[in-house]
Amino acid sequence: MQLRTLDVCLPGYYHRTGAHNKRYQHIQTSSPHSDLDLTKGIERSGYYRRADSSLTIREMGRYIHLLRLLGLICSLTVVASVLAQGKTATEERKKFPNRSTEPVLRPDSLKIVAELPHRPGNLDVDPKSGRVFFTFHPFGNPNPPCKVCELKEKFEGFEPFGNQELFKTVLSVRVAATKRQLLAVDHKNFGEVAPVLYVLSLDTEELVKAFEFPSEVCGKGSFLNDFVISKDENFVFIADSGLGGEPSIITVDLRYWTAKRALVNHESTKQRDTPKDFAINGNKYEFSFKVGVDSIALSADGNTLYFGALFDP
């Protein structure tokens, strides 16, 4: 029988249509659809394979289909793995052990040392001198007697500490005892202008440093809440409750005066609704706004940072 030639279908592939083409290996066969081994190729399904390792259209279609199928299987495997890890992480979070202990102090050992005209916001004590510094909570009290304050000797009243004209809405203060400094975070009315970390001298009350947070770290809607200082007094960790919708943990490097955000709107920091059964001493309360990460603390050895949103899911 006369062998027909191959017409171009793909580079290196010809379909049977006419006269012989010497550039390609051909083997006569009584059936145009037989499978015969060639020295450098295989005749498959009515097509002659070129003498190189290229694929026919039909073979290429099969391989593409196979690759798509493998891609789908890999994607499903990855999704299943991520979901499994998320489920495991959620289960582990729910299994966080109760580390509370019996109270170190008896209730009758506590006493009131100062009567204040407004509710306080935050306080800290200088361990070397025993001096007590505090703020009045800026919520609902825009014009307190002072915004960064110190209790007087024998706790007989209080007095302003530092230049009060610097401050707008300071909530938290912390003592850096080794450096003899008081740090105060001013969220500037939830980021209306750049929030500021003020550093004041404990001895002279003078301003040592005013660090303005960059807008990409603390923009409008941020709420710089509580904070802690590392044991070496080189870092500050701030809970940004993020009333604008993106709560996070902010780290400030006091050596180079840089700041960055972490755990932005993370499960551990994000805002949650007030529980319906939320009550204090039997009295039910409800917040008109959502609060993200709030409480924050360092372990005694300074190696572990603890934090939590105002309400647990």
Secondary structure as GFF3:
##gff-version 3
##sequence-region A 1 313
A	DSSP	beta_strand	5	10	.	.	.	ID=ss1
A	DSSP	beta_strand	13	18	.	.	.	ID=ss2
A	DSSP	beta_strand	36	37	.	.	.	ID=ss3
A	DSSP	beta_strand	42	43	.	.	.	ID=ss4
A	DSSP	beta_strand	47	48	.	.	.	ID=ss5
A	DSSP	alpha_helix	57	94	.	.	.	ID=ss6
A	DSSP	three_ten_helix	107	109	.	.	.	ID=ss7
A	DSSP	beta_strand	120	125	.	.	.	ID=ss8
A	DSSP	beta_strand	132	136	.	.	.	ID=ss9
A	DSSP	beta_strand	149	151	.	.	.	ID=ss10
A	DSSP	three_ten_helix	153	155	.	.	.	ID=ss11
A	DSSP	beta_strand	158	160	.	.	.	ID=ss12
A	DSSP	three_ten_helix	164	166	.	.	.	ID=ss13
A	DSSP	beta_strand	170	176	.	.	.	ID=ss14
A	DSSP	beta_strand	181	186	.	.	.	ID=ss15
A	DSSP	alpha_helix	188	191	.	.	.	ID=ss16
A	DSSP	beta_strand	196	201	.	.	.	ID=ss17
A	DSSP	beta_strand	207	212	.	.	.	ID=ss18
A	DSSP	beta_strand	224	229	.	.	.	ID=ss19
A	DSSP	beta_strand	235	240	.	.	.	ID=ss20
A	DSSP	beta_strand	248	253	.	.	.	ID=ss21
A	DSSP	beta_strand	258	262	.	.	.	ID=ss22
A	DSSP	beta_strand	279	280	.	.	.	ID=ss23
A	DSSP	beta_strand	283	284	.	.	.	ID=ss24
A	DSSP	beta_strand	293	298	.	.	.	ID=ss25
A	DSSP	beta_strand	305	309	.	.	.	ID=ss26
###
